[in-house]
Amino acid sequence: MAGSPNVSNMVVGLDIGTSKVVAIVGQPTDDGGIEIAGIGSHPSRGMKRGVVINIESTVQSIQRAVEEAELMAGCDIHSVYVGIAGSHISSMNSDGVVAIKEREVTTSDIDRVIDSARARAISEGQRVLHVLPQEFSIDTQGGIREPLGMSGVRLEAQVHLVTAAANAVQNIEKCVRRCGLDVDAIILEQLASSMAVLTEDERELGVCMVDIGGGTTDMAIFTEGAIRHTAVIPIAGDQVTNDIAMALRTPTQHAEEIKVKYACALTELAANDEMIKVPSVGDRPSRDLSRQALAEVVEPRYEELFTLVKEELRRSGYQDMVAAGIVLTGGTARMEGASELAEEIFHMPVRIACPQNVKGLADVVRNPIYATGVGLLHYALQEVHHGHSREAHAGVISTPAGRGDSSRRDARNDQTTLTKLKGWFKRNF
């Protein structure tokens, strides 16, 4: 991409997940899609259920993923849009009311009414991530999506308010900045994923998106084009891997490989005559196991997860308003039998979704694993388009791959030197 005329339009999404860190570089296309210029991925070390538990390990994982993306895109990355997940995130629907100053709604009136809705008391230690407008009312007329320029006296806004634990956000920001990067924005992961995988028709008709990652399962419910409810369920792919490791008495890394290659979420779809070699712990010999027996370990966990999602959907009050059904995405949704089992539990149509409207490395990113990463790009480009982002700070600067920006290189070198010094002190004192 070095030398591309549109390189100043490039943005970078950074998905810091529990199982992997993904950095994706992209730019807008003329038809409203995204062209992917580079992808970097590295196993995540130092995250648990969406929360940083080891800063040093998380920094290293981010650096590896970003360096790989830089190399592929032929550019230097300076700032990123970062996804966030975890059980510390909470959400609520709120509303605000203001008087329309000039009897005609201006952008100032819209900003004031959204600030009014945002002013709702939130728990101590929480920080507002998003104030997402659902609809507006002017005087007695409701259901307005774009009030700008309309006449009236009283403007009311219904919004979806998303908050996160301030310390969890600060730890993610600290890890990113330790890599010599600026944080353009912190974005709720299921909001990002929904921008990559949902169609406009699904949002209008009513849909529940379920993003099943490694550490958490993130839900987002849309009706009439607006986000109505979000939730985080602390069961995901890592629990499935742990179940396999415990039941088959095999090390976790082998359990993960067995899960990815052979596991099935619905026992009746797994062949009983297909055998799998299961490595044992220590120097014990490997054992043979049928694929159906493996499915008997996996299915109860998926059943529990989908039952919890169904409960959350019922609690939200939108259960009867999601006519478009359930959309599954995320790496753990790819398992054979997941959609069939989900249909049995939800009694609704279910589909597995991949990122849409992507060009460039489309064959690579059309995979549920990259839903959040691509969604972060959609969010970033929408922000830039609406002028909310620091447009002068483009995020990447085109250079021949590998040459790098000196300040960025210095930040990394300082980091490496510091790590080496710490190691030397530990060994010698």
Secondary structure, 3 states (H helix, E strand, C coil): CCCCCCHHHCEEEEEECCCEEEEEEEEECCCCCEEEEEEEEEECCCEECCEECCHHHHHHHHHHHHHHHHHHHCEEECEEEEEECCCCCEEEEEEEEEECCCCECCHHHHHHHHHHHHCCCCCCCEEEEEEEEEEEEECCEEEECCCCCCECCEEEEEEEEEEEEHHHHHHHHHHHHHCCCEEEEEEEHHHHHHHHHCCHHHHHHCEEEEEECCCCEEEEEEECCEEEEEEEECCCHHHHHHHHHHHHCCCHHHHHHHHHHHCECCHHHCCCCCEEEECCCCCCCCEEEEHHHHHHHHHHHHHHHHHHHHHHHHHHCCHHHCCCCEEEECHHHHCECHHHHHHHHHCCCEEECCCCCEEECHHHHCCHHHHHHHHHHHHHHHHHHCCCCCCCCCCEEECCCCCCCHHHHHHHHHHHHHHHHHHHHHHHC
